[in-house]
Amino acid sequence: MEEGLARVGYVYPPNTRHIDAFEKAQERAKKAGIGIWRLEDYATDRGFDSTRYPEEK
């Protein structure tokens, strides 16, 4: 999370023990604009929009 390579999603009770720490790490990565957070509108609340940034070959 700290490197901005993941987003918090699909967390359901009772599996919420570490959610606060994950969300804080995600917010720090977002603010720093690193990893997936440097790509505008790539990470969404519904997952990732790979059509915004097609894979380079």
DATAGI-V301223 format. One record per residue. N is the residue number from 0. PHI is phi as a letter, one per 40 degrees, with the letter a starting at -180 (999 if undefined). Layout:
N & PHI
N & PHI
This chain:
0 & 999
1 & d
2 & c
3 & g
4 & b
5 & a
6 & b
7 & c
8 & a
9 & f
10 & b
11 & b
12 & d
13 & c
14 & c
15 & b
16 & d
17 & b
18 & d
19 & c
20 & c
21 & c
22 & c
23 & c
24 & c
25 & c
26 & c
27 & c
28 & c
29 & c
30 & c
31 & c
32 & g
33 & b
34 & f
35 & c
36 & c
37 & c
38 & c
39 & d
40 & g
41 & c
42 & c
43 & b
44 & c
45 & b
46 & h
47 & b
48 & b
49 & c
50 & c
51 & c
52 & b
53 & d
54 & c
55 & c
56 & b
